[in-house]
Amino acid sequence: MEINNSYVFLAIGKTQESTETQEFKKYVGVGSSYVVAVNPTKKELEEIYGHEMANDPEYVVDTDNGKEARITFIVKTDPNICNGIEITNRVMFTLRNAPAYNKDQSKVQVIDKYGNTTWANTEDAKAGKKLFSTTGKELKIDSSYRMACVGEADLIGFLKAYLNVGDAFNYVNDSWVKKDNADDFLFGLEHIKDYFSGNFSEIKDAIALQPNNKVKLLYGVRTKDDGKQYQTVATRNGMVLLNSAGSKALDKLEKDLINAKNAGSYASTDFRVQPLAEYSVEPTDLSSAPTTSTDGQGSEASMGDMPWSY
């Protein structure tokens, strides 16, 4: 009998000990939150999260749509207000040096010196005309308005809520009337051009004015095409609330969320207007909600119309 003395050897590289998949809890609801950092460095991020980061963060990026400035706030919930829940998350606003047009550029977002924003017909905005609603009433926007850049309105909404800036207008007899002391409520970004060269000191200085302030943020869970889920935060203008916001503001937030979903936004994200709680897979039924028109964001924008253009 012949004995087969041949052997088959495996080609084995570096082995590793098997481990269990680490699952992180996720949360949905409205949570009162601090800002703990603005565009932090790699070292600062490592101190915040307690582990080493693979790469340095990039806050100015060249993309197919042009240069983007990414203003990133690291936020942390207040466990004393949020049912003992303390989570750290990232809130990012992406600005581009181009007007915030709708898809066909027939409308554009405008912003005034008090941080009020609205949508206007592009030609009316370029001519600086008074702006009216579909019912013929003047909109809550000062004559000082200008075209906003992509992402600016959402960033302004966040900053105004965080800094607890009051409203320059009163609603009187179904009309918006500017207050006599309106200049006490001036609010605007003056150095946006600097962001695109990596200088974000204007934003950092603004947050430093009230380092202990909080905002109410809407936390949700986004499911990607591969099935993976991520914690996220709603950043649309009007969906970041003053920390003092009460039931009326929360009711409006719920209506805004329903309208946004019915218009196709947040299709893969589960947001729920409720006290912050651990995420479960129970769906929120928004199918019977009324639909209203949206602001028409998400279009490509052309360069060269902004006051800080190169």
Summary of the structure (lengths in Angstrom):
residues: 310
radius of gyration: 23.5
end to end distance: 86.8
largest distance: 108.9
contacts: 821
relative contact order: 0.18
helix: 19%
strand: 28%
